[in-house]
C-alpha cells in the first residue's frame, strides 16, 4: 500500500528497486517505479497517440506488464528501457488502430451518393489509393489489409525488404498528402 512505503525504499535507485523486486516480487516496488516514471511514460504516449484516454490506458498496461517484464528482461537503465517499451507499445497500438480502420474502410462499400461521412471517406480513400503508384498500393494493401509483415510482402511481391519498407512509407505519406489536400 502506498501509505506504508518506507522512505528508505524511495531513496533507492531504479536499479536497486528492480533488483529488490526480482528478489521479493513485492508489487509496491513497481509502484515506486510508477510514481517516478508514469508522467514521463504518459508524455511519450501522448506524443504518439494524441488521445488522453488512450494514453492513460497505455500507461496502465505498460506498468501492469512490468510485473512480468522485470522478471524476464535484464534492465540496466530503467528510464531508457521504459521509454523504448512505451514507444513500442504506442507504435503497435497505432498500427493496430490503422489496420482496424483500413479493414472497416475496405469492407463492402455502399454507394458514394449518400451523405454518410464514412462512405464519403471510403470513396476518397479508394480514389487516393488509385492515385499512388501500383507498387505502393500493393505493399500498403498487403501490409495493412492482409496483415503481412515486411518480409512476407517482400516474398510475395519479389521486392527487397527495403523496397517494401520504402513503398509503404512513401505510400502512406502520399495518401496523407492526397487526402489532406482533397478535404
Buried (B, 14 or more C-beta within 10 A) or exposed (E): EEEEBEEEBEEBEBEEBBBBBEEEEEEBBBBBBBEBBBEBBBBBBBEBBEBEEBBBBBBEEBBEEBEEBBEEEEBEEBEEBBBEBBBEBBEEBBEEEEBEEBEEBBEEEEEBEEEEEEBEBBBBBBEBBEBBEEBBBBBBBBBBEEEBEBEBBBEBBEBEEEBBBBBBEBBBEBBEEBBEEEE
